[in-house]
Amino acid sequence: MKKKLTAMTALLAAMSLFISCNSNSPDRFGWYEDFDRAKEVAQKNDKDILFFVSLINEDERSAFFSENIIRTKTFKDFAKKSLVCVNLDFSAKKYPGLPVDESASEKVKKSMIKLQQKYDKNLRIATSFYVESTPAAFLITKEGYFISSLSCDGSIIKPEDFISVIDSKAEERSRLNALVEATKSGGKIEQARAIDALYEATPPQNRILLANEIERFLELDKENETGLIGKYTTASVNIEVQKAFMNGDMKAAVEALEKITSSDFVTDEEKQQAYYMSAYILRQTDVADIDVTRRIFELLQKAYAASPESEAAPEILQAIEITKEAFDLLQQHLSEDKRERLPDGPLSN
């Protein structure tokens, strides 16, 4: 017992040290560990951000890249001229004691929870950049918008190699920053169109980073002068759905999609996609629940009715039949007088 308490005390001390050391200051090579702090510094100094995601203690390439490329005097001298550098490292060593041990003392758990919250926040940030493997590096604007991904492959063996990769993105950096600046001046509709240009220049998987601009578009063009309200209503909802997925909140995702199905500015096919996506999301929950299955069936019927001539309509019809069969199977244990019969065929529009 004494050894266990000593170990817990040591763990608590380690976590407290980590949290206190993980301040708003960069390390000796100029790398921040707090993404929000890096954005603040970038905005204050009008610099782009170099964002690096790693598993330094568990991934040899991450360790090599950190030690031999980005945390060198050569790279530091290069980066400080026009970049603010931030490194989110997800090594287990960075997050001692996770996941939270419910049997730990309240004092230990309190520190663990803080660490878990930090980990979750950083993971959401990395996910927003569509990080699939480590190491991963990105150039982003001071606002946090995607400019370009950067190669971290085996061909990069010295700082100068990575510097060359960054230098090759000069035109992209200039173009994206000009697009961002255009969203800040002119009349409301001019700004709205500038936001649209920025949106189109951003890869689809990185548009979640434009959440604030998308909401601003909807405020700038309330009368739909651009004819793009439907597009940005859908974009806004898609981001809400992505965030709900990140938080594991399927109910919030379905509720967000209702904004599309009730909008006067979206097309019938976009409404169909929203109904179908709602059904798909519910299918990821408790498909053994009769009420959930009934709701899935209703959403699929609405999806078909929204645009019965669409390319997706035949697939939706098939899903309706499969869901109906599943509903009938779930009722097998009920007596005949208590069984519910779902309507045959799709709804008519």
N, C-alpha and C positions, 0 to 999 in steps of 0.2 A: 504493500500500500504506500509506504514511504517513497519507494522508487517511482511509483506511478504519479504521486503528487509532485515529486521533484521534476519529472518529465513534463508534466502539465505546466509547471511554473516556468520551466525553460522555454516551452513552446510559446507561452504567453509573452515572455520577455522578447523572444525572437520576433513575434508578430508586432509587438509594440515598437520595437526598434525599426522594423521594416516600414511600418506606417509613418513613424516620425521622420525616418530618413527619406522616405519617398515624398519629398517636399516639392515646392514649386520651382526649385532651382535645377538647372541642368547639371549633368556630370562634367568631369573635366574635359571631355571632348565635345561638349555643347549639346548633349542629347537630353531632352526632357522625357519624363515618364508619364506626365499628365497631359492628355490630348487637349483639354480645354485651356490649360495654361499655355501650351504651345500656340494655340490659335490667338490667344490674347497678345502674346509677344509678336506674332507674325503681323497682326493687324496694327499694332503700335508702330512697328518698324517697316511696314509695307513690304513684306517678304512672302514668298511662297513657302509651303511646308513640305519637308521630306518626311514621309511617314513610313516607318519600318516595323514590320510585324515578325516576331521571332519566337523560337523555342530554344534559347541559347544553351540550356543545360541538358537538352534532350535531342537536339538535332545538330549533327556535325556541321552541316552547311551554314546553319544560323550562327553557330559558334565561330566558325572560320570567318564569316562575313563580318561579324561584330568585331572580332579581335584584329583582323588583318586588313579590313577595308574601311569600314565606317568609323571605327574608333582608333584612328591614327592621326598624327599631326598633319600629314598631307591632306587628308580629307577634311579635317577640321578647318584648316586654313582656306580651303576651297568653299566649304559650305557656309561659313560665317558671312560671306559677301552678299549672298542673296537668298539664303534658306534658313528656316527655323526647323530643327530636327527633333522628331519625337519617335520614341521606340516603345511599343507595347510588347512586352515579353510575357509569354504565357507558360513559362517553365514552372513546374511544380515547386521548385525551390523559391520562386517568387511569391507563392501563395501557400505557406506552410499551414498545415492544420485543416485544409479544405478537403472534402466538404465538411460542413459544421457538424461536430460531434454533439448530439443531443444529451449525452451523458456527462458532458463537461460541466464545470461550475459556471455560474452565471457570468462571472468576470471573464472567464476564458471565452465563453460563447459570445459575449458582447464584442470582443475583439475579432473573433472569427467572423461574425456577421458583417462587421465593417469591411473585412477583407473580402468576403463573398460579394458584397455589394460592389466593391471596386472591380473585382474580377468580372462580374456580370456586366457592368458598365463598359469595360474595355472590350469584352466579347461582342457586345452589341455594335460598338464602333468598328471593330474588325469585320464583322459580318456585313456592315453597311458598305464596305469596300469589296465585298465578294472575295474575301481571302479564302483560298482553297487549300493552300499548302504554305509551308514556311521554308526559307525566309521569303517574305513578300515586301515589295517596296512600291511606293506611289508618290507622285508629285501632285499636290493639291493646292488650291488657292488659299489665301489667308482666311477666307470665309469657310473653308473646309470642303470646297467643291472639287470634284475629280478633274484632274488634267490628264494624267497618263500613268499607266503602270510602268515599272522599271524592271528590266531583267536582272535576276540574281543568280543566273545559272553558272555552271562550272567554268565558262570561258572568262569569267571575271576573277582574276587571281591577285590583283593589286589595286590600290586606291585609284590610280590613274585610269584603270579600265572602267570603273564605275563612274568616275567623273566624266569620261567620254560619253557614257550612256546618258547621263543627265544633260550634258551639253547638247546632245542630239535632239533634245526635246525643247530647245529654245523657242522654236516657232510655235509649237503647241502651247507653251506657257504664255507667250505673248497674245496668241489668238484667244485663249480662254479668259485671260484677265481682261482683255478688251470687251469680250461679251459680257462679263460680269459688270464692268464699269458702265456699260450701256444701259443696264437695268436700273441704274441709280439716277438717271437724269432724263429730262424731257417730260412731256405730258403723260397722263395716265396710260393712254393707249400705246404711246411710243414705248413706255416702260414694259407694258404687257407683251408687246411684240418682241422686245429685247429678251424678256424672260423665255419666250417661246424659242427664240434662236439659241439661247443657252441650253434649254431643255433638249432640243434636237441635237445639239453638239455633244451631249452627255450620253454615254452608253446606257442602255435600258437598265442594266443591273446596278448602275450607280446613281440612278435618279432619285433614290430615297434620300440622298444627300441634299437634294434640292427642295426638300419639304417646305421650308420657309418661303422660297420663291414661288412655289406652286400655290400656296395659300395666299400669297400677295397678289398673284395673278387674278385669283377669284375676287379679291377686293378691288383691284384696279378696273376690272371690266365687268361690272355687275350687270350692265345692259347688253352684254354679249356683242359688242361692236366688232370684235375680232372674229366672231363665229366659232370661238374655241372653248367656250364655257364647258361644253360636254366633254371635250378632251381633258380639261384640267379638273373637272369634277371626278372623272374616272381616275386620273393620275393621283389626285388627293386620296381617294378611297383606296387605291392600290397600296399607297404608302401606309395608310392606317392598317390595312390587312397584314402587310409585312411586319409591322411593329407588333401587332397582336400575335402573330405567329411566333415572333422572337420571345414574347412573354408567355407563350403557351396558352393564350386566352382565345379559344375558338369562338366563344360567344361574342366577344367584341369584334372579331373578324366578320362574322355573319351580320351583326348589326351595322357595321360600316358599309357593307355591300348594299344594304337597303337604301342608302343615299343615291345609289346609281339607279336602282329599279324605280325610285319615286321621282327621279329628275325629269324635267321637261326638255332638257338640253342634250340628252344622250340618245343614240340611235337604238332601234329595236334590237339589233344584234349585240350591242353593248349591254343592254338590259338582259338579253338572253345569257350572255357570258356571266353576268353577275349572279343570276339565279342559279346557273349551273355550278359556279364556283361555291356558292353558299351550300348547295347540296353536297359538293365534294368535301368541303370543310366539315360538315356535320357527319359525313361518313367516317371521318377520322376519329370521331368520339365514340359513343356507345351504340354500335350498330345492332346490338342485341336488345335494345330498348324499343318497344313497339311505338312509343310516341315519337322517338327520334326518326325511326324508319318512316312513319307516316309523314312527318315533316319533310323528309328527303323526297318522298314521292310527290308531295304538293309543290315543292320547289322545282322539281324536274318538269312537272306539268306546266308550271308557269314559264319555265325556260323555253319549252317547245312552243307554247302559245305566243310568246313574244316575237318569234320570227320563224314560222313553220317552214319557210322556203330556204332557210340558210343552209350552208354546207354542214353545219354541226347538227342539224335537226335529226337526221337518221340515227346518229350516235345517241342523241338524247332519248329518242323513242326506245332504243334498245335498253338504255339505262332505266327507263320507266318500267318496262316489263320485268327486268331483273329485280328491281326494288319491290314491285308488286308481289313477285314470287317469294322474296325474302319476308315480306310482311305476312303473307299467308303461312309461311313456315313458323313464324314466331307465335302464331295463334293456334297451333296444333294442340297445345295443352288445354285450350279453352273449350267449353261445351259449345255446341252448335248455336244455341240461342245468344251466346255472348260474343260470337265472332263478328268482326266488322268486315264489310266488303268494300274494297276500294273501287272507285269507278273504272270502267274499262276504257282503254284508249286515252289519248291526250285531250287536254282541254281545247275547246275551240276559241279562237281569238274574238 
